[in-house]
Amino acid sequence: MSLLFPALHAASSRPALRFGDRELSYHQLAAAAGDVAARVESAGRVAVWATPGLETCVGVVGALLAGVPAVPVNPKSGERELAHIVTDSAPSLVLAEPGAELPDALASLPRADIDLTGTGEPSDSAWSLPPEPGPESAALIVYTSGTTGPPKGVVLSRRAIASSLDALEDAWRWTEDDTLVHALPLFHVHGLILGVLGPLRRGGALRHLGRFTTEGVARELSSGGTMLFGVPTMYHRIAEALASDPALVSALSGARLLVSGSAALPLPDHERITEATGRHVIERYGMTETLMNTSVRADGTPRPGTVGVPLKDVDVRLVDDAGERVTVQDGETVGELQVRGPNLFTEYLNRPDATAEAFDGGWFRTGDMATRDADGYVRIVGRKATDLIKSGGYKIGAGEIENVLLAHPGVAEAAVAAEPDPDLGERVAAWIVPADPANPPDTEELTALVTRQLAPHKRPRTVRFLDALPRNDMGKVMKRELPDLPVQGGSSQAP
């Protein structure tokens, strides 16, 4: 494998990272990260207190240069979750920005502050980078969200990171001339690996907003930004603002690439953004364990509602309940998506049992249900555990029902999941956030809308109204929490 960050090895004054009014050139980043590498080179693993700032980026890059696995830690982690992560990963020290107050689980570790005050352009003799570690060496240990048990530490090699970022270079025509804009958190794959390491591997630039605002998006895209990464919640806010913000319309219209990920972008938001700007938001599909698997290509046919085609060097297949390969590509037949390729993780840390269980031969079991079109485009139906509803002998994907419900003007947010049913086995249930809480939409009207556009067996049998849907830091709806939430005005049952 070639150098992970070739641009760091050149004495370049090109901008690399910018957070607000703070910026580092490639030369400055190399010097600062090289200093961190020298400080951590003897560590077994290092935790990184992943606040949205330059210090987090310098800490992670420094650990990568040293060949020391970095464990990004979500600053919003609860005490129990954080204690598990620290105990499981056993870091030798923690990297943090000066003045950051660390919770007890991290405060007991040796600490190294990353102080960037007074950082200037170093002389050529003021810094040097260590030799490149091997491609199979562990680079990052990223913890899963822990929705089905304690979070698992996903060990990602340098090979997996380089392979996935290079596949995106091919799919998105990503070059050193691109400037990426985003406001994603820096403790997970989307914001850290794609959003920070991606630009650095290409030799391009990142402008991080710190906190997402539509004004920030418009400002950065209109002043040189070429790409925007976001999650559906962000794009929904963008879609809502377009009618009253001509500067935002102009900025998005001039962007080279708009990318949404981490969850499905509802079709109504796709349509509003395209209608206002002439630009299509493209979606991609990945996981912590696999990094990126598929994407709509920059030079491909826009296909809202799909996550595109397999990336370079990535193989995907669908399997049925018996584990047999689904060979039909009709856009309707559902199977579990399995993946293989150089983008896959190495193992779950300290969990050989879970690692073995995750694979079917050389194929990783994603747990996601999907269909494939005749031309290879993949559509994610949802998680096998929460988004696939088996009702009366039918397999029903929650996503297509949610898209229909979201098209109703009285619906601001919608989530669909299964509920037990003594007759059907499972029934379709919908949780709705009304656009006007004082005047929620008629439930019979909603079920009739789904019946007209899809099929009668896909209509919600139960409709409940909520103040807000429960979401995690990446904007994904936490469907397991829905049944326990208080509802507005009770619920309705459909026959």
N, C-alpha and C positions, 0 to 999 in steps of 0.2 A: 504494500500500500504506500502511496506517496505521502508527503507531509499532510497532516490534517489541516493546518492553516498556513498555506504557502505564503500568504501576504504578510504574515508576521515576521518572516525571515528576510524581508526587504526593508531598508531604512526609508519607509514611505511616510510622507506627511498627509496622505489621503485620509479623510475622516473615516473612522471605524464605528464608533459608538457615540450616540448623543442622547442624553437624558435631560430634558429641559434646556437650561443654558450651560450644562456641563458636557464637555466633549473630549474624547481621546482620539488622536490619530493612530494609525497603525504602529508608528514608531513609539509613541507613548504607551500604547497598550502592550507592545512587546516588552518594553522595559519594565512596566508595572507587573505584568504577568510573570515575566522572568524572575523578578524579585520574589513573588509569591512561590514560584516553583522551587527556588533555592531554599525557602523557609520550610517547605512541606516535604521535601524530597525523601526524608527518612520516615514519614508517616505511613501507617498502613492504609488508613482511609481518612478522609476529612469531611466533616459536615460543613455545609455552606448555608448560612442564614440568608435565605433567598428573598431579600427585600427587592423592590423594583428600582434598582440603581446601578451605577457603574461598578460599585464594589462587588456586587454579586457576579457580574460578568468577569471582572478581573480575577476573582477568586476561583471561579470554575475553569477559566482558561489557564490560570496558573497551575492548578492541579492537573489538568490535562497535559500540559507541557512537561510536568514532572513525572507523568505516568502513575499518579496516585489517584485511585478512584474517589470521585466526589459524590457526596450524598446531599442533593438539594433539599432543604427543609422548608416547608410551607410555614411562614410566620403566623398563619391563622390556625395551625394544628392545635387540637385540644390536648390537654395534659396526658390523657391515657394514650392517645395515638402517638404523640411525640415520644413518650417514654418507651413505647414499643419500638419505634424506629431507631432510637438511640441504642437501646439494648440489643436489637437485632443486628444493626450495622457496625456497632462498636467502633466509632470513629476515634482516632488518636487526638484530634483537636478540632476546634470549630473556627471557621473563618467568618468574620462579620465586619460590618462598617463600624467605625469608631462611634462610641456612645450608644450603640444599640443595646437595649436591655433584653437579655436572654432569659428564657424560662429556666426553671430549676434543672430540668433534664439536660440542658446544654451548659448551664452556668457552672456545673461541676467539672467540665472538661477544660483542658488547657485551651487558651484562646489566642488567636492571632488576628489583630485588627488590620484591615486594609485601608491605609491612610493615603488618599490621593491628593491631599491638599498641596498646592504648590507644584503639581506635576507639570513639567515643561518638556520641550523637545530635548531628549538626551543626546549626548554625543555618541558617535559610533562605538567608542570604546567603553561606554558606560553600561552596556548590557550585552548579554549573550544568552542564547537559548540552549537548553540541554538537548541531547540526542533524542531522536524520535522513538518513542516506545513501539513495541511490536503491535501488529494489527489486531491480534486476538486478546490483548491485554484489556482488562476492565477499565472503562473510561468513566461511566456514571452508574450509580445505583439509584434508580428512581422508584419510589414506592407507589403502588396502586392505591386506588381510592378506598379499598377495604369495604366494599359494599356487601360482600359475602363472607366476611371474617376479618381478622387482623390484616392490615396492609402487608403485601408481599414486596420484598425488595427485588426489583427487576435489574439484573446485571446486564449492562449494555457495553459491548466492546467498541473499540475504535473502528473496527471493520464495519460493524452494523451502522454506526453513525455516518461514516464516510459514504457507504453504499447508498443509504437512504437519501442523503443530501445530494449526491451525484445523480440519483434517479430523478430528483426534483429539478435539478439543473436541466436535465434533458426534457422533462415534461413541461416545465414552465419557462424554458428559454432564459433561465436565471443567469445573469452575468455580473461582472464587477461594476458595470455601469448602473446597476439597480440600487435604489435606496428604499429600504423596507420601513414601513410605518406600522407600529402596533402598540397596544397597551396591555398585552397579556402578562399574566404572572410568570415568574421566572423559576418556578420549582417543578415544572412538568415539561413534557415533550413539546407541546405546541409553542409555548413562549420561549423556552430555553434552547431546545435543540434546533427546531425550525427557525425560531425568531431571533436567536442570538448567534448560535454556531453556524446557521445557514448563511447569513451575510458574510461572516468572517471566513468561511471556507471559500466563498466566491471572491473575496476581496472587495466586496461592496460595503454599503453602510447601513446602519440601523439607526432610526430615530424612534425612541421609545417615549410614549406620551406620559408615562407615569400613572396617570388616571385617565380612563377613557372619557372623552367628550367629543361630540360631533364637531365642535369648533376646532379642537385640536387636530382632528382628522383633516378637516378642510385646510387648516393652516399648513400642515406638513406636506400634504399631497400637492398643494398649489405652489409650494416653494421648493420643488425638486424631488419629492417622493414619487416613486414609480409603482410600488406594490403596497397593498394593505392586507394584513392578516387580522382576522377577527373571529369571534364566536357568534352564534345566531342572535344572542341577546344584543350584541353590539350592532349587528346589521339590522335588527328590528328597529333599534333607536335611530339608526341612519335613515331607514325607510320612512319612519314617522316624521323625521325632520325635513325631508327633501322638499315638500310642498311649500315650506316657508323659508327656505334657506338656499337662495340661488348660488351663493359661494360654495356651498357643499356640493350642489349639483355640478358646478363647473369643475371642482377639484376631482370628484369621482370620474367625471367624463374624461379627464385627462390622464387618469391612472392607467398604467399598462396592464395591471393584473389585480383583481380583487379576489381574495381567497377566504372561504369560510370553512371552519372545521370544529372538531370536538363534539359536535352534535349536528343533526340534520337541520338545514335552513328551510323554514316553511316556504312553500311555493308562493303564497301571497307576497312575501318579502322579496323573493326573487323577482316577481313580476313588477312590483312597484319600483325597485331600483333600476331595472332594465328600461322600463317605460320612461323614467325621469332622466336617465343618464346615457342610455344607449349601451351601457356596459353590462356584461353578464358576470355574476358572481359564480366562480367555479368552486366546486367542493372536492375534497379529497378524503380518504379514509385511512385511518391508522389506529394503532394502539400503543400503549407503553411497551408491550412485549415485542411488537413487530415494527415500531416506527411507522413509516408510510408504506402502504400497500398499493393503493390505486389513486388515480386523480383524473379529472377532466383536464385534458391537455390545453396548453395555451394556443396551440395551432389546431385543436380538435373542434368537433361540433358541440356547441353548448347543449347540455341536456339537463335542465333543472330537475331536481329530484333524484339524480343519480350521483355516484361518486366516481364516475369515469371508468377508465380501463386500467388493467394492471400496469404498474410501473416497470421500468427496465430491470431485468433480472429477477422479477418477482413472479411467482406462479400462484394462481388461486384456483380453487375448485369448490364446488358445492357437494355436500353429501346428505343423504336422506337419514331417516331415523335409524335405519339398519346399518348405517355407516357406508353404504354403497354410493359411488359417485353419481351425481345427477348430470346426465349428458344433455338434457333438454335445455336449450337457451331460447325461451319464448317470452321472457320478461314476466312470467306469471308463476312458474314452478319454483317453490321455495325450498331452500336447503341451507344447512349450516355452512358458513364460509370457513375454509381452511387455507392456510398460507404457508409457502416455503420460499426461502431465498436468503441471500447474504444479509438482509436487513433484520433477521430474527435475533432475539436476545440470547444470551448464553445460558442463563439459569435463573431460577428464583433463589436468592441468597438463603442459605441454610435450610432449603426446602427441596431435597432431592425427590421426595414423594410427589410434591405438587408439580415439579418440573417434568417428571415422567408422565404424570396424568395429563399434562397440557398438550402432549404430542400424540399424533396418530401416525406412527412411523416417523417420517421426516416432516410431516405436516403439522403445523400449529393449529390447535382447535380454538378459533376466536370466540366462540359462543354467540356470534352474530348471525342472524338469519338474513338471507339475501336472495335476489333473483339475478339472472343475467339475460341481456338481450342478445339477439342474433349477432350483433356486431361487437359483443364483448363488454358493453357497458354494464356496470354493477349497480344495483339498487339495494340499499340496506333496508330491510324490513324492520329490524330492531333486535334487541338482545333476546336471546332464546329464553332467558329466565323471566323477563319483564315485558317484552314487546310482542311476543308471539302468543296469540290467543287461539286456543283450540276449542272451538265452539260448534257443537252439533256435527262433528265430523269435518269441519272446515278448518284450515289454517289461515288465520287472519293477522295481517301486520298492522300494528298500531299506527305507524307513520302515515299511511294513506288516509286513514280516518281523520287523524289530526289535521292534515292539510285541508280536507273538505270543511271541517268545522271552523278552521281559521279564516276561511273565505267568507264566513258570515259576518256582516258588519257589526253585530253585537258581541262578537267574541274577540277578546284581546289576547288570551292565551288558552291553549287546550292541551290536555294530556289524556291519553287513552291507555288503559291497561285491562287485564283480566280480573274478574271476580268469580268465585265459585258459584256454580249453578247446579241445583239438583237434577235438572232435566238435560241441560246442554253440556254439562261438565264444567265449562267456563262460559261466562257471558262478557260482552263488551261493555265496559264502564268508561264514562267520560267525566273528567274534572275540568270545569270551565271557569276562567277569570273573565267576567263581563267587561266590555268596554265602558259601560255605564253601570256601576254597582247598584244604583238606585232603580235601574230599569233593565234587568237581565233578559236575555232572549228567551223566547218561548221554547220549552224543551221539546214539544211535539214538532215544532218547526225545524229544530236541529236534527232530530232523528229522521224526519222526512227528507231533509237535504241530503243526508248520507245515503238514504235509500235510493234517491233519484240518481245520484252521481256514481254510486258504487254498486252495491247489491243489498237486498233486504237483510241477509244474514250478517252484514257488517255494521248494521245500525247499532248505536248505543242502546243497551237495555236499561242502563242507569245513567242519569245525568246529575252531577252535583256542582254547586257553585262555590268558588273559593275567592279569598282576597288576593292570593298570590300562589304560584306554584313553587314548591321547594326546589331549589337549585344548589348545585355545588359551585366551587370557585371557577370552574370552567364553563358554567352556564348550563350544564346538563340537568335535566329534571330528575330528581330522586324519587322514582315512582314507588319504591317500597314504603315511602312515608305517606303516600296519598291516603290510604284507608284510615289513618289515625288523625287526619287533620279536621278541625271544625269547619263545617260547611255553612254557607249563607242560605238561610231560608229552607233548610232541609234538602231533600233530593226527590227526584221523580223516577218512577219505574215505567218502562215501556213494555208492551206485550211482546 
